[in-house]
Amino acid sequence: MPNHRHGLLVIDKPAGITSRAVVNRAMNWFPAGTRIGHTGTLDPLATGVLVLCVGNATRLAEFVQDMDKTYRAGLLFGARSNTNDAYGEIESVANATVPGIAQVQEAVAGFLGEIDQVPPDYSAARVSGRRAYKLARRGKEVKLPSRRVHIDEIKILNYAFPRLDLQIQCGKGTYIRSLVRDLGEQLGCGALVTELQRTRVGPFSAEAGLALEAEASLALSKLLPMAAAVCELPKITLDDADIGRLGKGQSIAILDLTRIANLQPGKSKVSVFDRDLHLMAVAFLDPEQNLLVPSKVFKV
């Protein structure tokens, strides 16, 4: 399968630019007309891992978006901003409480697990079909509903009031700015994000990320195969005849489910490879009938 225009590109995003601007820069590395999209917005203030999907891999963006993320965040206590970070309009909190380390540890622990979180007003979340940040910039009232997110781990790396450094491992849809905002309110001193780095998305690390100043030849050499997007899905290898059936929209009977590697309860999607280990499709698994039902097919 030709892969010179199809795959994943891990970018080490610098501060001060939007994720859309990163995509625009990356377009210069590839032939005109190549489709490119990112897999999860990083705020302009944020740096670190931004995974781009190139060519046919744009159809797999959802699987990268579903991967867990790790962040390092620098916080400032005793202040708030309308954007919940240092890029907004900052105001000091009068008579801010100075929490001790034990208070901070207890408060942080309360954010672990499944929590309800309201996205920041200045975010890409939608309100009645419109981006929240567009409404906020126009001075409109923004009322975003809370959403369920999962936070696996929060480590306190350093604390000396008013500065706190955290490492956060979390699931899809978590806003670090919201976490920091809510932590500051719970401690009674307010808080905002001063620095934010996404150090990891699934298996993709910032250390392996490509700088935007790289030459096109290096960018092309760093393009990962499309299969990297579905590395966390169960996997099965099929022969050409069965792959051809999937390509025609037909379901495939899998009588022996042990053929599906890393199959776990509740996993309903399976990555499908040919004998040469090329990703050919993503299929739904019907466990009652042991059928693979085609969802996304890339070559027949």
Secondary structure, 3 states (H helix, E strand, C coil): CCCCCCEEEEEEECCCCCHHHHHHHHHHHCCCCCCEEECCCCCCCCEEEEEEEEHHHHHHHHHHHCCCEEEEEEEEECEEECCCECCCCEEECCCCCCCCHHHHHHHHHCCCEEEEECCCCCCCCEECCEEHHHHHHCCCCCCCCCEEEEEEEEEEEEEECCEEEEEEEECCCCCHHHHHHHHHHHHCCCEEEEEEEEEEECCEEHHHCECCCCCHHHHHHCCECHHHHHCCCCEEECCHHHHHHHHCCCCEECCCHHHCECCCCCCCEEEEECCCCCEEEEEEEECCCCEEEEEEECCC
